[in-house]
Amino acid sequence: FTVIRLSREEARATQVMMEKLEVFRLYSWNQVTNQTFVPNGFVAPFVAVGADPGFYYTGTVTIASVPLGTSYDEDLRQVTVDLDWNSKGIQRHREVTTYVSRYGIQNYTY
C-alpha cells in the first residue's frame, strides 16, 4: 500500500509540474520576461477540486536568464518549477526545468 500511495503522490506531483510548464507554451515573450506577470508561488491539492484534498503541494516558478554563453542567451529563459509536499511526515521535493525561447511555439498559436 505504501508503494501505491507514493506512486500516486509522484504521479500527481508530475501532473502539477507539467501543468505549470504547459502554460508557458501560450505566454508571449513579454509575459515570460515580465517578472510581475507570472506568480512565484502556488498551491495545488492532491486530489480533484470538490473532494477532500488530503494534503497540498506547494510550489514555486522561477524564471532566470540562461547561462549557456551563446549568442542567443538573451532570447532564452530557464523556467524551473519546484514542488514540495509532506508525505506521512517525510518532506518530499521534486523539480523540473525547461527553456522558453523568444521565437518559440507561442508565436504560432495565435
Order of alpha helices (4+ residues) and beta strands (2+ residues): alpha-alpha-beta-beta-beta-beta
